[in-house]
Amino acid sequence: MSQARIKICGLTRVEDVKAVVAAGVDAIGFVFTASPRRISAQQAVQLSRHIPEGILRVGLFLNQPQSEVAEVLNEVALDVLQFHGSESEHECLAFGVPYLKAVAMMDEQSAGQAEADYPAAMGLLLDSHTVDKPGGSGKVFDWTISRPRGKHIWLAGGLNADNVGLAIRTVKPYAVDVSSGVEASPGIKDAAKIVAFVLAVKEAAG
């Protein structure tokens, strides 16, 4: 099994960005919507200075006006937009930037419906969040319910170093996405938990 890519979301501090980069992740997420992990565009610019080329910079948004998203994009060089609300495919495509669509995994139809509704998405981020909240719920959903067939799966929702191996073996995702599972408190990452999470992902690849 090839190793799942790793995204760590909700970065708010330079020292945490440095720890995540040193651990060898593939993507870093910045939250630009209401959340304990929310940062400003200016903070994201500062943090981005410590992210080398080759690591994706992902911006998380939730039902925000297009002008607000565009304002962030004018300041921050984001590689991917991650939409967590009821944004339509047309709205997600409005910025000319690749996008991920988060899917609240409520039942057997959730992923398939999202796959049909967002054909241009670079991937579907399967999460346990409810529609009116961004990620970071810290809750696991039922990994055995139906999954998209033609889209990369970015698996989120309650992942940590203890369960990510089982999650990878069960779902076989393209990427895993963690936030609260590597934190000391909301928005404050724990370097030891980051390292343990990355090691667990590598071990799951065999």
Helices and strands as residue ranges (DSSP letters): E 5-9, H 14-23, E 27-31, H 41-48, E 56-61, H 66-75, E 80-83, H 89-92, E 99-104, H 110-117, E 123-127, E 153-155, H 164-171, E 175-178, G 180-182, E 183-185, E 188-189, H 191-204
